């Protein structure tokens, strides 16, 4: 993992990105607990603010409206707050403004799941409650997976998730990296 320029690690939020179902929320809660940071799942936060579930928002307001609300929330959280672990929805990081503010004000970690693992293990668990997956063939979903992956790699670090054990260990690796980065910053004159 490489450290971003500018703000110190103690001033940055940790931003977890990756395809839907990659484990961002699970890993994020664990990392936040280990670091003493607040945890924010941006989809859940939008649901609280808008008093609707993400599928309801998509159905009533449309994806474009949802993405604007999502962008505004993430920009506010990344640029205006500190010591948070943010779990971004799978499509959030595709927005240029979201990527820019996350990279400038956060430490962005891509939870990189393989297509085969995702299709076999994650898809069956999430297919019914993710509006972006509705009415899509597996080929269309695979195209979306790899299209999004091209944006996800524009991050400060990535961690491969190939099974549940990797997801559990990811939190420890991320927390250890941040602790080392902080110690390194303290040691600099």
Backbone torsions as a table, in degrees:
resi	resn	phi	psi	omega
1	UNK	NA	141.7	177.8
2	UNK	-113.2	146.4	-177.0
3	UNK	-85.0	135.4	176.8
4	UNK	-72.6	158.0	178.7
5	UNK	-79.6	163.9	173.0
6	UNK	96.5	-116.2	-175.9
7	UNK	-60.8	151.8	176.3
8	UNK	-72.3	161.9	179.0
9	UNK	-61.2	-31.1	179.9
10	UNK	-71.4	-21.6	179.6
11	UNK	-91.3	-10.6	-174.0
12	UNK	-94.2	150.1	167.3
13	UNK	-84.5	155.7	171.5
14	UNK	-98.4	127.5	-177.4
15	UNK	-117.2	119.7	179.1
16	UNK	-100.6	127.6	179.6
17	UNK	-125.3	163.8	177.4
18	UNK	152.6	172.5	-177.2
19	UNK	-65.8	154.5	179.2
20	UNK	-55.6	135.6	-179.5
21	UNK	84.0	5.9	-177.5
22	UNK	-72.4	-19.3	-179.5
23	UNK	110.7	15.4	-176.3
24	UNK	-59.6	-42.1	-178.6
25	UNK	-69.6	-45.9	180.0
26	UNK	-60.9	-50.4	-179.8
27	UNK	-65.6	-42.1	-178.3
28	UNK	-59.6	-43.3	178.9
29	UNK	-63.1	-40.6	-179.3
30	UNK	-67.3	-44.1	179.3
31	UNK	-63.2	-45.4	-180.0
32	UNK	-57.9	-43.5	178.4
33	UNK	-62.0	-40.9	-179.1
34	UNK	-69.2	-33.2	-176.5
35	UNK	-94.7	-12.2	-175.0
36	UNK	75.8	25.5	177.4
37	UNK	-94.0	159.9	170.3
38	UNK	-79.0	148.9	178.4
39	UNK	-110.6	135.3	176.7
40	UNK	-134.0	117.7	169.5
41	UNK	-90.3	113.5	-172.0
42	UNK	-63.7	-33.0	176.2
43	UNK	-64.6	-45.0	-180.0
44	UNK	-66.0	-37.2	179.0
45	UNK	-63.5	-43.0	177.4
46	UNK	-63.7	-39.3	177.9
47	UNK	-60.7	-41.4	178.7
48	UNK	-63.9	-47.2	-176.7
49	UNK	-66.6	-40.9	-174.5
50	UNK	-93.7	-5.5	178.6
51	UNK	56.5	38.1	176.7
52	UNK	-149.6	152.8	174.1
53	UNK	-75.9	161.5	178.4
54	UNK	-57.0	-46.3	177.0
55	UNK	-58.7	-37.4	177.2
56	UNK	-66.2	-40.6	178.9
57	UNK	-61.1	-47.2	178.5
58	UNK	-58.7	-44.1	-176.8
59	UNK	-69.1	-40.3	-174.5
60	UNK	-88.5	-36.0	-172.8
61	UNK	-113.6	-20.5	-179.4
62	UNK	93.6	159.6	-177.5
63	UNK	-66.7	-39.4	-178.0
64	UNK	-61.1	-42.3	178.8
65	UNK	-64.7	-44.9	177.8
66	UNK	-57.1	-45.8	-177.6
67	UNK	-62.7	-36.6	177.1
68	UNK	-63.7	-44.8	179.0
69	UNK	-63.7	-41.6	178.4
70	UNK	-61.1	-47.3	179.7
71	UNK	-60.0	-47.3	-179.1
72	UNK	-59.8	-42.1	178.9
73	UNK	-63.9	-48.4	-176.9
74	UNK	-65.7	-41.3	178.3
75	UNK	-61.4	-44.6	179.1
76	UNK	-62.0	-45.4	-179.0
77	UNK	-66.7	-45.3	-176.4
78	UNK	-69.6	-45.2	-174.3
79	UNK	-83.1	-24.6	-171.6
80	UNK	-110.1	-8.0	-176.4
81	UNK	-132.1	162.9	-177.8
82	UNK	-134.2	164.9	175.5
83	UNK	56.9	46.9	176.6
84	UNK	-124.8	149.8	167.7
85	UNK	-106.6	118.3	-178.3
86	UNK	-106.1	128.7	172.9
87	UNK	-104.2	111.4	-178.3
88	UNK	-87.9	145.5	172.8
89	UNK	-61.5	154.6	-173.6
90	UNK	-56.0	-30.4	-178.3
91	UNK	-96.5	-8.7	-174.5
92	UNK	-60.1	-43.7	-172.6
93	UNK	-71.7	-8.1	177.3
94	UNK	-73.0	-20.2	180.0
95	UNK	-78.5	127.9	-175.6
96	UNK	-56.3	-44.3	-178.8
97	UNK	-65.3	-37.8	177.6
98	UNK	-64.3	-46.8	178.7
99	UNK	-58.7	-46.7	-177.7
100	UNK	-58.7	-51.3	-176.0
101	UNK	-69.0	-35.4	178.0
102	UNK	-66.0	-43.7	-179.8
103	UNK	-69.0	-34.0	180.0
104	UNK	-76.1	-38.1	-171.4
105	UNK	-112.5	-2.7	-177.6
106	UNK	-132.9	174.9	169.7
107	UNK	-107.7	111.7	-172.2
108	UNK	-96.3	122.1	179.6
109	UNK	-119.1	124.3	179.2
110	UNK	-91.6	117.9	173.0
111	UNK	-86.2	104.6	-169.4
112	UNK	-96.8	101.9	175.7
113	UNK	-94.9	147.5	176.1
114	UNK	-77.5	153.8	178.5
115	UNK	-59.0	-45.8	-176.7
116	UNK	-63.2	-44.7	178.1
117	UNK	-62.5	-46.9	-178.3
118	UNK	-60.3	-47.9	-177.3
119	UNK	-61.9	-41.8	-175.9
120	UNK	-79.8	-45.1	-171.1
121	UNK	-99.3	-39.5	-172.7
122	UNK	-93.0	-43.4	-176.8
123	UNK	-53.6	-48.3	-178.8
124	UNK	-58.6	-27.2	-178.1
125	UNK	-82.6	-23.1	-173.0
126	UNK	-117.9	-9.6	-169.9
127	UNK	-57.0	-31.2	-175.4
128	UNK	-85.2	-15.8	-176.4
129	UNK	-117.4	16.1	176.9
130	UNK	-115.7	108.9	-175.4
131	UNK	-58.1	-31.9	-178.0
132	UNK	-67.1	-23.5	-179.0
133	UNK	-87.2	-15.3	-174.5
134	UNK	-64.9	138.0	176.5
135	UNK	61.6	26.5	177.2
136	UNK	-113.1	143.4	174.2
137	UNK	-77.0	165.9	178.5
138	UNK	-63.2	-34.6	177.2
139	UNK	-64.6	-40.6	178.0
140	UNK	-65.6	-40.2	178.6
141	UNK	-65.5	-40.6	178.3
142	UNK	-61.9	-41.4	176.4
143	UNK	-60.8	-43.5	178.1
144	UNK	-62.4	-42.7	179.6
145	UNK	-55.9	-51.2	-176.6
146	UNK	-76.9	-28.3	174.8
147	UNK	-65.1	-45.7	179.2
148	UNK	-67.2	-36.4	-179.0
149	UNK	-57.0	-34.4	179.1
150	UNK	-62.1	-28.6	176.7
151	UNK	-86.0	-36.5	-178.3
152	UNK	-61.7	-31.8	-178.4
153	UNK	-69.4	-11.6	175.0
154	UNK	-82.0	68.0	-175.0
155	UNK	-136.5	175.3	177.0
156	UNK	-81.8	-26.0	-176.5
157	UNK	-158.2	160.7	173.3
158	UNK	-139.4	149.7	177.7
159	UNK	-130.5	125.4	179.9
160	UNK	-76.2	132.2	176.5
161	UNK	-119.4	108.6	-178.6
162	UNK	-114.0	-7.4	178.2
163	UNK	-163.6	176.5	-178.7
164	UNK	-63.1	-34.4	179.9
165	UNK	-63.6	-39.9	176.7
166	UNK	-59.1	-43.0	-179.5
167	UNK	-61.8	-41.6	179.0
168	UNK	-65.4	-38.4	-178.3
169	UNK	-78.2	-22.2	-178.0
170	UNK	-58.2	-42.1	-179.5
171	UNK	-59.4	-42.2	179.0
172	UNK	-65.5	-41.1	179.7
173	UNK	-66.6	-40.9	179.5
174	UNK	-66.0	-47.1	179.9
175	UNK	-61.3	-42.0	179.3
176	UNK	-64.0	-41.9	177.7
177	UNK	-59.5	-45.9	-179.0
178	UNK	-64.8	-38.5	177.4
179	UNK	-63.5	-43.6	178.5
180	UNK	-63.4	-41.4	179.8
181	UNK	-63.6	-40.8	177.4
182	UNK	-63.1	-45.0	179.6
183	UNK	-62.9	-39.0	177.9
184	UNK	-63.5	-40.6	178.3
185	UNK	-63.9	-41.7	-179.0
186	UNK	-64.9	-33.1	-177.3
187	UNK	-76.7	-17.9	-179.1
188	UNK	-73.4	141.6	179.8
189	UNK	-69.5	NA	NA
